[in-house]
Amino acid sequence: MIFRERIEKLKVAISVPEYFRYAGCGLRGTGSNFPILCPFRKEKTPSLHLYKDHYHCYGCGEHGDIIDAHMKLNKLTFIKALEDLCRLAGINQSPEFRGPGGNSRKTNSRA
């Protein structure tokens, strides 16, 4: 599977609210908008809003998708976050996803 296709498949497999629920952040609300306390700073009133494909904090401006959230919450590199999330979603990590010697990195193949 091409690198970009894997990322898109991952974003379809795990929604942002599902990821934040998995990460242990308390979800409140229903429908398509889930305001929660921002895990990137201390606050008393929920200002981080979760949408199906992205999140945005109206207090500190933090925003992104599930890969960004996993990287920031766990202090991971992009590739490590992608590996973790693919494993969580049950997406196979084919050889093109790993570099020589089993190192996790994108190879020189065009995406």
Secondary structure, 3 states (H helix, E strand, C coil): CCHHHHHHHHHHHCCHHHHHHHCCCCCCCCCCCEEECCCCCCCCCCCEEECCCCEEECCCCCEECHHHHHHHHHCCCHHHHHHHHHHHHCCCCCHHHECHHHCECCCCCCC
